[in-house]
Amino acid sequence: MRKALKRAVSPLIATMILMVICIVIGLMLYSMFASASSALFAKAQVSVEAVDLVRQADGRATFSIVIKNTGNKPAVWLTADLRGEGEQELQVNGDCVSDTNPLQPGQCAALVIERTTTSFTVGYTYRVIIRATFSDGSMFARIILVTCR
């Protein structure tokens, strides 16, 4: 009678196959949790890089502000309101911040307003309200103070 030959995978190859399977599953889990956590930690924030309010001797005033997107979401609407005079849209690359021209993370937007007749007084401090809306609908608002010089 003939004895049946038994064939099996060597222990070394079996161990290597199990290690590859574990590494692939681990990478899949890491990828899944990394994408979920980036959505949880998305940040909508802007910071003021520069602000200035200057009144000339003839009564004209120039207000300028530069705002940077310090979050990790694009801003699709960005305004500044100096002392309640009405919201003015900031510009990036010459066009207003909008859905079609968003302020990407790390980019700066600027606004320069000139008023011919103003009631700004040198040495007085005025408030500026900055409002931003981001691509996911989240909003950010901040009040800063600027002293007229």
C-alpha positions in Angstrom: 0.0 0.0 0.0 1.2 3.4 -0.9 1.5 6.1 1.7 -0.2 9.4 0.7 2.2 12.3 0.3 1.3 15.3 2.4 2.2 18.7 1.1 2.0 21.8 3.2 3.3 25.4 3.1 6.5 25.9 4.9 6.3 27.7 8.2 8.5 30.5 6.9 6.3 31.2 3.9 3.1 31.0 6.0 4.6 33.6 8.4 5.5 36.0 5.6 2.0 35.7 4.1 0.4 36.5 7.5 2.7 39.5 7.9 1.7 40.9 4.5 -2.0 40.4 5.2 -1.6 42.2 8.6 0.4 45.1 7.0 -2.3 45.5 4.2 -5.1 45.6 6.8 -3.2 48.0 8.9 -2.6 50.4 6.0 -6.3 50.2 5.1 -7.3 51.1 8.7 -4.8 53.9 8.9 -6.1 55.4 5.6 -9.7 55.2 6.8 -9.0 56.8 10.2 -6.7 59.5 8.7 -9.4 60.7 6.3 -12.0 60.7 9.0 -9.8 62.6 11.4 -8.9 65.2 8.9 -12.5 66.0 8.5 -12.9 66.3 12.2 -9.9 68.6 12.6 -10.7 70.9 9.7 -10.1 74.5 10.8 -11.9 77.6 9.5 -9.8 80.6 10.5 -8.3 83.9 9.2 -5.7 86.2 10.8 -5.0 89.9 10.2 -1.5 90.3 8.7 -1.6 94.1 8.5 -4.2 96.9 9.1 -3.8 100.7 8.8 -6.0 103.8 8.9 -4.4 107.0 7.8 -6.0 110.5 7.7 -4.3 113.1 5.5 -4.3 116.8 6.2 -6.9 117.5 3.6 -9.4 115.2 5.4 -9.1 112.1 3.2 -8.7 108.8 4.9 -7.2 105.6 3.6 -8.0 102.2 5.3 -6.0 99.1 4.3 -6.1 95.6 5.6 -4.4 92.3 4.6 -6.0 89.0 5.8 -4.5 85.5 5.6 -6.4 82.3 5.6 -4.7 80.4 8.4 -7.1 77.5 8.4 -7.2 74.5 6.2 -10.4 75.2 4.2 -10.8 77.7 1.3 -12.7 80.9 2.2 -15.4 81.7 -0.3 -16.6 85.0 1.2 -14.5 87.5 3.1 -15.4 91.0 4.2 -14.2 93.8 6.5 -16.5 96.5 8.0 -14.7 99.6 9.4 -16.8 101.2 12.1 -20.1 100.1 10.7 -19.7 101.8 7.4 -20.7 98.7 5.5 -19.1 95.5 4.6 -16.4 95.7 1.9 -15.3 92.5 0.1 -11.6 91.6 0.2 -9.8 90.7 -3.0 -7.3 88.0 -3.9 -5.4 88.2 -7.1 -7.4 91.3 -8.1 -10.8 89.7 -7.8 -13.2 89.5 -4.8 -13.1 86.4 -2.8 -16.0 84.2 -4.0 -16.9 80.6 -4.9 -15.1 81.0 -8.2 -12.1 82.8 -6.6 -11.7 81.3 -3.1 -9.0 82.3 -0.7 -7.0 79.1 -0.3 -5.2 78.1 2.9 -2.0 80.2 3.2 -3.1 82.9 0.8 -3.7 86.5 1.6 -6.4 88.9 0.5 -6.3 92.7 0.6 -8.7 95.7 0.8 -7.9 99.4 0.3 -10.7 102.0 0.9 -10.3 105.7 0.3 -12.8 108.1 1.8 -12.8 111.7 0.7 -14.7 113.2 3.5 -14.5 111.4 6.8 -15.0 111.8 10.5 -12.0 109.8 11.5 -9.9 111.5 14.1 -6.2 111.0 14.4 -5.3 109.1 17.6 -8.8 107.5 18.0 -9.3 103.8 17.8 -11.9 102.3 15.6 -13.2 98.7 15.3 -13.1 96.5 12.3 -15.3 93.5 12.0 -13.9 90.7 9.8 -16.3 88.0 8.5 -15.4 84.9 6.5 -17.5 82.0 5.1 -15.7 78.8 4.1 -16.4 76.2 1.5 -18.2 73.9 3.9 -20.5 76.7 5.1 -18.7 77.3 8.4 -18.2 80.9 9.4 -15.6 82.9 11.3 -15.8 86.4 12.6 -13.3 88.5 14.5 -13.2 92.1 15.7 -9.9 94.0 15.7 -9.1 97.6 16.6 -7.2 100.1 14.4 -5.9 103.5 15.5 -6.1 106.3 13.1 -2.7 108.0 12.4 
